[in-house]
């Protein structure tokens, strides 16, 4: 309301903003599914477009396939579908809302169009040009090769994909997988270039020293000028080229596929430089990523070492020492070492209430005492609850302790003892403490409360509960009527 340049601010403050029915919200499920579909098409393009431009354009079988059109090969049909989908994506982007610098959602079609023209329109337009249609209409081999190279303009869309992948940079496993895929994709591109260099040079070499001729001699599939289909198969050439680029990127190479001409040697030097840069930028981060993956285990061992140092320094006797270690191990498996109170402090109060409501939803929904409470009352109660974990044998309340809290058992078994005699065993959904509304001051416990198994309890302080009941008097009567203590500890 205070912003001056609002794009969707209604004419009246209580009037809902008017959005055209053909406008697509950038956070809608349809847009999310569409973005994933375009991402898959871009990945397909990044793999098959360089391969098609390098290996298939000059192949004899490919020439026959181009002569008969789309009916001979499903690859042509897929390429046509990709072009159509990219064109549809441009139209969708002209109708998709965006967030401006003032963090406001812009839905005006004119402003959306201007924003798209200034941004990604040129890249998307070049990537969507249907070069395949031009290939079928052209007869000369030079034009075919040129247009095949122009098809690689689709790879410009990878720039947009790279920006969207930034959100996954915090996930170590995802980053590791992504880096490996990038490495394999670059090796694939370089293999296509490596073959293209050898294929272009081979007819002009007086001495057959190129790597393709060497491969033909090794495999016994020699090139013959009179037969265009002679020489190694496409599979042999691609696998060999990929083997060379992988060995050059990861090491110096093994020499069984070696560059002989000047062009091949210059390209090999470039591959080695790229490989050294990739080692520094990609594989240099692998150790840090793996360390991040096991950061939880490192934190556990560090905290466990502190507990053991504490036990050793204060010379804690054996039974109590064992209870300390077991409690720490149980609490870590339950919370993974996360201090919820410290986490909640970093969020605003409205978010804290939502988180606490989620953490205590089973108690607030299933316990009879909280029926009839309004949503605001439940949020206030959820903020006051604290979760307590207890290992077997731990005494939660001693006889004579002041009853400052009300306990709700959510998991495990608890025994009530008077003079070392078990008078009750409590389980899930049981409540113990005192009826806080009947007494002006807290009483003292008449028994010991001890955990029989690993227990989880929701605890709310007496003052906090009374404060919430004062804020919501309409709920107070319902709560005090429905509250049924499984065991009253007041002496």
C-alpha positions as CSV (number, residue, x, y, z in Angstrom):
1,X,0.0,0.0,0.0
2,X,2.9,2.4,0.8
3,X,4.7,1.5,-2.5
4,X,4.5,4.2,-5.1
5,X,5.2,2.2,-8.3
6,X,2.8,-0.7,-7.8
7,X,1.8,-2.5,-10.9
8,X,-1.1,-4.6,-9.5
9,X,-2.3,-2.1,-6.9
10,X,-6.1,-1.9,-7.2
11,X,-7.9,1.4,-7.7
12,X,-9.4,1.0,-4.2
13,X,-7.5,-0.6,-1.4
14,X,-10.2,-3.2,-0.7
15,X,-10.7,-4.0,-4.4
16,X,-9.2,-7.3,-5.7
17,X,-6.6,-6.7,-8.5
18,X,-8.0,-7.5,-12.0
19,X,-5.9,-10.1,-13.9
20,X,-6.6,-11.0,-17.5
21,X,-8.0,-14.6,-17.9
22,X,-5.3,-15.4,-20.4
23,X,-2.5,-14.3,-18.0
24,X,-0.5,-17.1,-16.4
25,X,0.8,-16.7,-12.9
26,X,4.5,-17.4,-12.6
27,X,3.9,-19.5,-9.4
28,X,1.0,-21.6,-10.8
29,X,1.3,-25.4,-11.1
30,X,0.9,-25.2,-14.9
31,X,3.9,-22.9,-15.2
32,X,6.0,-25.2,-12.9
33,X,5.1,-28.3,-15.0
34,X,5.8,-26.4,-18.2
35,X,9.2,-25.2,-17.0
36,X,10.2,-28.8,-16.2
37,X,9.0,-29.9,-19.7
38,X,11.1,-27.2,-21.3
39,X,14.1,-28.2,-19.2
40,X,13.9,-31.8,-20.5
41,X,13.7,-30.5,-24.0
42,X,16.7,-28.3,-23.5
43,X,18.7,-31.2,-22.1
44,X,17.6,-33.3,-25.2
45,X,18.8,-30.4,-27.4
46,X,22.1,-30.0,-25.5
47,X,22.9,-33.7,-26.2
48,X,21.5,-34.4,-29.7
49,X,22.0,-31.1,-31.5
50,X,25.8,-31.1,-31.5
51,X,25.8,-34.9,-32.2
52,X,23.4,-34.3,-35.2
53,X,25.4,-31.4,-36.5
54,X,28.8,-33.2,-36.3
55,X,28.0,-36.9,-37.0
56,X,24.8,-37.1,-39.0
57,X,24.8,-34.2,-41.5
58,X,27.4,-35.7,-43.8
59,X,26.3,-39.3,-43.4
60,X,25.0,-41.1,-46.5
61,X,22.1,-42.6,-44.7
62,X,21.2,-39.2,-43.3
63,X,21.2,-37.7,-46.9
64,X,18.6,-40.4,-47.9
65,X,16.6,-39.7,-44.8
66,X,16.5,-35.9,-45.5
67,X,15.3,-36.6,-49.1
68,X,12.2,-38.5,-48.0
69,X,11.3,-36.0,-45.3
70,X,10.0,-36.5,-41.8
71,X,8.5,-40.0,-42.4
72,X,11.9,-41.8,-42.5
73,X,13.2,-41.0,-39.0
74,X,11.5,-40.2,-35.7
75,X,14.5,-37.9,-34.9
76,X,13.3,-35.4,-37.4
77,X,9.8,-35.5,-35.9
78,X,11.2,-34.9,-32.4
79,X,13.3,-32.0,-33.6
80,X,10.2,-30.4,-35.1
81,X,8.3,-31.0,-31.9
82,X,11.1,-29.3,-30.0
83,X,11.0,-26.3,-32.3
84,X,7.2,-26.0,-31.9
85,X,7.4,-26.3,-28.1
86,X,10.1,-23.5,-28.0
87,X,7.8,-21.3,-30.0
88,X,4.9,-22.0,-27.7
89,X,7.2,-21.2,-24.7
90,X,7.9,-17.8,-26.2
91,X,4.1,-17.1,-26.4
92,X,3.6,-18.3,-22.8
93,X,6.4,-16.0,-21.6
94,X,4.6,-13.1,-23.2
95,X,1.6,-13.9,-20.9
96,X,3.4,-14.9,-17.7
97,X,3.6,-12.5,-14.7
98,X,6.9,-11.6,-13.1
99,X,8.1,-9.9,-9.9
100,X,9.6,-6.4,-10.4
101,X,12.3,-4.7,-8.3
102,X,9.7,-3.6,-5.7
103,X,8.8,-7.2,-5.1
104,X,5.4,-6.7,-6.7
105,X,3.7,-9.1,-9.1
106,X,3.2,-7.5,-12.5
107,X,0.2,-8.7,-14.5
108,X,-0.2,-6.0,-17.1
109,X,0.4,-7.6,-20.6
110,X,2.1,-4.5,-22.0
111,X,4.6,-4.4,-19.1
112,X,5.2,-8.2,-19.3
113,X,6.0,-7.9,-23.0
114,X,8.4,-5.0,-22.5
115,X,10.1,-6.9,-19.7
116,X,10.4,-10.0,-21.8
117,X,11.8,-8.1,-24.8
118,X,14.5,-6.5,-22.6
119,X,15.4,-9.9,-21.2
120,X,15.3,-13.4,-22.7
121,X,13.3,-12.8,-25.9
122,X,16.3,-12.6,-28.3
123,X,17.9,-15.8,-26.9
124,X,14.6,-17.7,-27.0
125,X,13.8,-16.5,-30.5
126,X,17.1,-17.6,-31.9
127,X,16.8,-21.0,-30.1
128,X,13.3,-21.5,-31.6
129,X,14.1,-20.9,-35.3
130,X,13.2,-24.1,-37.1
131,X,16.4,-24.7,-39.0
132,X,15.3,-28.3,-40.0
133,X,12.7,-26.8,-42.4
134,X,15.5,-24.9,-44.1
135,X,17.6,-28.0,-44.4
136,X,14.9,-29.9,-46.3
137,X,14.5,-27.0,-48.6
138,X,18.2,-26.7,-49.5
139,X,20.2,-28.9,-51.8
140,X,23.9,-27.9,-51.5
141,X,26.1,-29.6,-49.0
142,X,27.6,-26.3,-47.8
143,X,24.2,-24.9,-47.0
144,X,23.3,-28.0,-45.1
145,X,26.4,-27.9,-43.0
146,X,26.0,-24.2,-42.3
147,X,22.4,-24.7,-41.2
148,X,23.4,-27.7,-39.1
149,X,25.8,-25.5,-37.2
150,X,23.2,-22.8,-36.8
151,X,21.0,-25.4,-35.0
152,X,23.5,-25.3,-32.2
153,X,22.0,-21.9,-31.3
154,X,19.5,-23.9,-29.3
155,X,22.2,-24.3,-26.8
156,X,21.7,-20.7,-25.8
157,X,18.8,-21.8,-23.7
158,X,21.2,-23.5,-21.4
159,X,22.0,-20.1,-20.0
160,X,18.4,-19.8,-18.6
161,X,18.7,-23.3,-17.2
162,X,21.9,-22.5,-15.4
163,X,20.2,-19.6,-13.6
164,X,17.3,-21.8,-12.5
165,X,19.7,-24.4,-11.0
166,X,21.1,-21.9,-8.5
167,X,18.3,-22.8,-6.1
168,X,19.8,-26.3,-5.7
169,X,23.3,-25.1,-4.8
170,X,22.7,-25.8,-1.1
171,X,22.2,-29.5,-1.7
172,X,25.6,-31.3,-1.7
173,X,24.4,-34.5,-3.5
174,X,22.5,-32.5,-6.1
175,X,25.6,-30.3,-6.8
176,X,27.8,-33.3,-7.0
177,X,25.5,-35.0,-9.6
178,X,25.1,-31.7,-11.5
179,X,28.9,-31.2,-11.7
180,X,29.4,-34.8,-13.1
181,X,26.6,-34.2,-15.7
182,X,28.3,-30.9,-16.7
183,X,31.6,-32.7,-17.1
184,X,30.0,-35.4,-19.3
185,X,28.1,-32.9,-21.4
186,X,31.3,-30.9,-22.1
187,X,33.1,-34.1,-23.0
188,X,30.3,-34.9,-25.4
189,X,30.5,-31.5,-27.0
190,X,34.3,-31.7,-27.4
191,X,33.9,-35.2,-28.9
192,X,31.6,-33.8,-31.6
193,X,34.1,-31.0,-32.3
194,X,37.0,-33.5,-32.4
195,X,35.2,-35.6,-35.0
196,X,34.2,-32.5,-37.0
197,X,37.8,-31.4,-37.2
198,X,39.0,-34.8,-38.5
199,X,36.1,-35.1,-40.9
200,X,36.6,-31.7,-42.5
201,X,40.4,-32.2,-42.8
202,X,40.4,-35.8,-44.1
203,X,39.6,-35.2,-47.8
204,X,42.3,-32.5,-48.1
205,X,45.2,-34.5,-46.5
206,X,47.8,-35.8,-49.0
207,X,49.1,-38.2,-46.4
208,X,46.4,-40.1,-44.5
209,X,47.6,-39.1,-41.0
210,X,44.4,-37.9,-39.5
211,X,42.9,-39.7,-36.5
212,X,40.0,-41.0,-38.6
213,X,42.3,-42.7,-41.0
214,X,44.3,-44.1,-38.1
215,X,41.1,-45.5,-36.6
216,X,40.1,-47.0,-39.9
217,X,43.4,-48.8,-40.1
218,X,43.1,-50.1,-36.5
219,X,39.6,-51.4,-37.2
220,X,40.3,-52.7,-40.7
221,X,37.7,-50.4,-42.1
222,X,39.7,-48.2,-44.6
223,X,38.3,-45.2,-46.3
224,X,37.6,-45.5,-50.1
225,X,37.1,-42.4,-52.2
226,X,34.8,-44.2,-54.6
227,X,32.6,-45.5,-51.7
228,X,31.1,-42.7,-49.5
229,X,29.9,-45.2,-46.9
230,X,33.4,-46.7,-46.4
231,X,35.3,-46.2,-43.2
232,X,34.4,-46.8,-39.5
233,X,30.8,-46.7,-38.5
234,X,29.2,-43.7,-36.7
235,X,29.2,-45.7,-33.5
236,X,33.0,-46.4,-33.7
237,X,33.8,-42.8,-34.5
238,X,31.6,-41.4,-31.7
239,X,32.9,-43.8,-29.0
240,X,36.5,-43.2,-30.0
241,X,36.0,-39.4,-30.0
242,X,34.3,-39.5,-26.6
243,X,37.1,-41.8,-25.3
244,X,39.7,-39.3,-26.5
245,X,38.0,-36.3,-24.9
246,X,37.4,-38.0,-21.6
247,X,41.0,-39.2,-21.3
248,X,42.3,-35.8,-22.3
249,X,40.1,-34.0,-19.8
250,X,40.8,-36.3,-16.9
251,X,44.5,-36.8,-17.7
252,X,47.1,-36.1,-20.4
253,X,45.8,-39.0,-22.5
254,X,47.0,-42.5,-23.3
255,X,48.3,-41.9,-26.8
256,X,46.3,-44.7,-28.5
257,X,44.2,-41.9,-30.1
258,X,46.6,-39.2,-30.8
259,X,46.5,-35.9,-32.7
260,X,48.7,-35.7,-35.8
261,X,47.7,-32.7,-37.8
262,X,48.2,-29.1,-36.6
263,X,44.4,-28.5,-36.2
264,X,44.1,-31.7,-34.1
265,X,47.1,-30.7,-32.0
266,X,45.7,-27.1,-31.4
267,X,42.4,-28.6,-30.4
268,X,44.1,-31.1,-28.0
269,X,45.9,-28.2,-26.3
270,X,42.5,-26.4,-25.8
271,X,41.1,-29.6,-24.4
272,X,43.9,-29.9,-21.9
273,X,43.5,-26.3,-20.8
274,X,39.7,-26.9,-20.4
275,X,40.5,-30.1,-18.4
276,X,42.8,-28.2,-16.1
277,X,40.2,-25.5,-15.5
278,X,37.6,-28.1,-14.8
279,X,39.8,-29.9,-12.3
280,X,40.2,-26.6,-10.5
281,X,36.6,-25.5,-10.6
282,X,34.6,-28.8,-10.5
283,X,36.6,-31.6,-9.0
284,X,38.3,-29.2,-6.6
285,X,34.9,-28.7,-4.9
286,X,34.1,-32.4,-4.6
287,X,36.0,-32.8,-1.3
288,X,34.1,-29.8,0.1
289,X,30.8,-31.1,-1.1
290,X,31.4,-34.6,0.4
291,X,32.5,-32.9,3.7
292,X,29.2,-31.0,3.6
293,X,27.3,-34.2,3.0
294,X,28.8,-35.7,6.2
295,X,28.6,-32.5,8.2
296,X,25.9,-34.0,10.5
297,X,28.1,-37.0,11.4
298,X,31.0,-34.7,12.1
299,X,28.8,-32.5,14.4
300,X,27.6,-35.7,16.2
301,X,31.1,-36.9,17.0
302,X,32.2,-33.4,18.1
303,X,29.2,-33.1,20.5
304,X,29.8,-36.6,21.8
305,X,33.4,-35.8,22.4
306,X,32.4,-32.8,24.5
307,X,30.0,-35.0,26.5
308,X,32.8,-37.5,27.2
309,X,35.2,-34.7,28.1
310,X,32.6,-33.3,30.5
311,X,32.2,-36.7,32.1
312,X,35.9,-37.3,32.5
313,X,36.6,-33.8,33.8
314,X,33.9,-33.9,36.5
315,X,34.5,-37.6,37.3
316,X,30.8,-38.6,36.9
317,X,30.2,-42.1,38.2
318,X,29.4,-45.0,36.0
319,X,25.5,-45.3,36.2
320,X,25.0,-41.6,35.7
321,X,27.6,-41.5,32.9
322,X,25.9,-44.2,31.0
323,X,22.6,-42.4,31.3
324,X,24.1,-39.2,30.0
325,X,25.6,-40.9,26.9
326,X,22.4,-42.8,26.2
327,X,20.3,-39.7,26.5
328,X,22.6,-37.8,24.2
329,X,22.4,-40.6,21.6
330,X,18.6,-40.8,21.8
331,X,18.1,-37.0,21.6
332,X,20.4,-36.8,18.6
333,X,18.6,-39.5,16.7
334,X,15.3,-37.7,17.5
335,X,16.4,-34.1,16.7
336,X,19.5,-34.7,14.6
337,X,21.3,-32.2,16.8
338,X,19.0,-29.3,15.9
339,X,18.1,-26.9,18.7
340,X,14.5,-26.0,17.8
341,X,14.5,-22.9,20.1
342,X,17.6,-21.5,18.4
343,X,16.1,-22.1,14.9
344,X,12.8,-20.5,15.8
345,X,14.4,-17.4,17.1
346,X,15.6,-16.5,13.6
347,X,12.0,-16.4,12.3
348,X,9.2,-13.7,12.8
349,X,6.6,-14.5,15.4
350,X,3.9,-15.4,12.8
351,X,6.1,-18.0,11.3
352,X,7.1,-19.3,14.8
353,X,3.4,-19.8,15.6
354,X,2.8,-21.8,12.3
355,X,5.9,-24.0,13.0
356,X,4.8,-24.7,16.6
357,X,1.3,-25.4,15.4
358,X,2.7,-28.0,13.0
359,X,4.9,-29.6,15.6
360,X,2.1,-29.9,18.2
361,X,-0.8,-30.6,15.8
362,X,-1.3,-34.2,16.9
363,X,-1.7,-33.2,20.5
364,X,-3.9,-30.2,19.7
365,X,-6.1,-32.3,17.4
366,X,-6.4,-35.5,19.4
367,X,-6.6,-34.3,23.0
368,X,-10.1,-33.7,24.3
369,X,-9.1,-30.7,26.4
370,X,-8.4,-28.6,23.3
371,X,-11.6,-29.2,21.4
372,X,-13.6,-26.0,20.6
373,X,-10.5,-23.8,20.6
374,X,-10.2,-21.1,17.9
375,X,-7.3,-21.1,15.5
376,X,-5.8,-18.1,17.2
377,X,-6.1,-19.8,20.6
378,X,-4.4,-23.0,19.2
379,X,-1.5,-20.9,17.8
380,X,-1.1,-19.2,21.2
381,X,-1.0,-22.6,23.0
382,X,1.4,-24.1,20.4
383,X,3.9,-21.3,21.1
384,X,3.9,-22.2,24.8
385,X,4.4,-25.9,24.5
386,X,7.9,-27.4,24.9
387,X,8.8,-30.9,23.9
388,X,10.7,-33.0,26.4
389,X,12.6,-36.3,25.7
390,X,13.3,-38.7,28.6
391,X,15.4,-42.0,28.5
392,X,14.4,-45.1,30.5
393,X,14.9,-44.7,34.2
394,X,14.9,-40.9,34.1
395,X,12.9,-39.3,36.9
396,X,10.7,-36.5,35.4
397,X,9.2,-35.3,38.7
398,X,10.4,-36.1,42.3
399,X,8.2,-36.4,45.3
400,X,7.9,-33.0,46.9
401,X,8.8,-31.0,43.7
402,X,6.7,-27.9,43.0
403,X,4.2,-28.7,40.1
404,X,5.0,-25.9,37.7
405,X,3.9,-27.6,34.5
406,X,1.2,-29.8,33.0
407,X,2.5,-32.9,31.0
408,X,1.0,-34.6,28.0
409,X,2.5,-38.0,27.0
410,X,2.9,-38.5,23.3
411,X,5.1,-41.5,23.2
412,X,6.5,-44.1,25.6
413,X,5.5,-45.5,29.1
414,X,5.8,-43.7,32.4
415,X,5.3,-45.1,35.9
416,X,4.0,-43.3,39.0
417,X,5.6,-44.4,42.3
418,X,4.7,-43.7,45.9
419,X,7.2,-45.0,48.5
420,X,8.7,-47.2,45.7
421,X,5.4,-48.8,45.0
422,X,4.0,-48.4,41.5
423,X,0.5,-46.9,41.6
424,X,0.0,-46.2,38.0
425,X,1.5,-46.7,34.5
426,X,0.8,-44.0,31.9
427,X,1.1,-44.2,28.1
428,X,0.3,-42.2,25.0
429,X,-2.4,-39.5,25.3
430,X,-2.3,-39.6,29.1
431,X,-2.0,-36.3,31.2
432,X,-0.5,-35.8,34.6
433,X,0.1,-32.7,36.8
434,X,-2.5,-30.8,38.7
435,X,-5.8,-28.9,38.0
436,X,-4.3,-25.5,37.6
437,X,-7.6,-23.6,37.8
438,X,-8.6,-25.0,41.3
439,X,-5.6,-23.5,43.2
440,X,-4.2,-20.0,43.3
441,X,-0.6,-21.3,44.0
442,X,1.1,-24.4,42.6
443,X,1.2,-27.5,44.8
444,X,3.8,-30.1,45.5
445,X,4.1,-33.6,44.0
446,X,2.9,-36.6,46.1
447,X,4.8,-39.2,44.0
448,X,7.8,-39.8,41.7
449,X,7.3,-39.9,37.9
450,X,9.8,-42.1,36.1
451,X,10.2,-43.1,32.5
452,X,10.0,-46.8,31.7
453,X,11.0,-46.4,28.0
454,X,12.2,-43.6,25.8
455,X,9.4,-41.0,26.2
456,X,8.3,-37.8,24.4
457,X,6.2,-35.4,26.4
458,X,4.6,-32.0,25.6
459,X,5.0,-29.7,28.6
460,X,3.3,-26.3,29.2
461,X,4.2,-24.1,32.2
462,X,1.4,-23.2,34.6
463,X,1.9,-19.5,34.1
464,X,1.8,-19.8,30.3
465,X,-1.4,-21.9,30.3
466,X,-3.2,-19.5,32.7
467,X,-2.0,-16.5,30.5
468,X,-3.6,-18.1,27.4
469,X,-6.8,-18.9,29.2
470,X,-7.0,-15.3,30.3
471,X,-6.6,-14.1,26.7
472,X,-9.3,-16.5,25.5
473,X,-12.0,-16.6,28.2
474,X,-14.5,-18.3,25.8
475,X,-12.1,-21.3,25.5
476,X,-11.2,-21.3,29.2
477,X,-14.5,-22.9,30.3
478,X,-14.3,-25.5,27.6
479,X,-10.8,-26.4,28.5
480,X,-11.4,-26.7,32.2
481,X,-14.5,-28.8,31.6
482,X,-12.8,-31.2,29.1
483,X,-9.5,-31.4,30.9
484,X,-9.3,-34.9,32.5
485,X,-6.1,-35.7,34.4
486,X,-5.0,-39.3,34.1
487,X,-3.1,-38.9,37.4
488,X,-3.3,-35.8,39.7
489,X,0.1,-35.3,41.3
490,X,-0.9,-32.6,43.8
491,X,-0.2,-33.6,47.4
